[in-house]
Amino acid sequence: MGKQYASLRAKDIDFIKQQKLFYLASCSDKEVNLSPKGYDSIRVLDKLTLLYLDYPGSGNRTYRDAVNGGEFALVFNAFEGAANILRIFCKAEPIEKSDERFEGYLSHFGVGSSVVRRLFLFDIYAVETSCGMSVPYMKYQKERKSLKKWVKNMAEEGRLQEYIRKHHEPPQLEGLDEVKDTLF
């Protein structure tokens, strides 16, 4: 049976630290965003706060939903050992490089700021666990290096900040509102 809590427990924090993959879902009156996240990109600051390192990539919906007051859910699930699903419900605050707190928060990750788009603080308002007994066993092999390599090359070539600027907003699908109006 699932249980809901107001904050992370010690065993939840330990579980998060062991995971190589989590899912980040968000919505702010637009289409729902759901993205798998890898790398060593999440930190537990305390039982009510998570810190996420956002590498540049193709989309920017997490940012859009954060600045529009959207809702967020982070989902961690066990692929090895005991079955478990951990859902964290929260609000997000983007921390830009110009923010005086940025470097202090970035120090939790041991990477340079040149390869980071921004950081996000997640303020937790509910934590939920469920069995996860239908999640298959899967074995972690290794991290994909391609995104980190692409980001590093873009930064070294002096093109990363321009890419981030151009991709400040997520792509817009033409006619999406009209399609939604006919369906609902």
Secondary structure, 3 states (H helix, E strand, C coil): CCEEECCCCHHHHHHHHHCCCEEEEEECCCCCEEEEECCCCEEEEECCEEEEEECCCCCCHHHHHHHCCCEEEEEEECCCCCCCEEEEEEEEEEECCCCCCHHHHHCCCCCCHHHCCEEEEEEEEEEEEECCCCCCCCCCCCCCCHHHHHHHHHHHCCCHHHHHHHCCCCCCCCCHHHHHHHHC
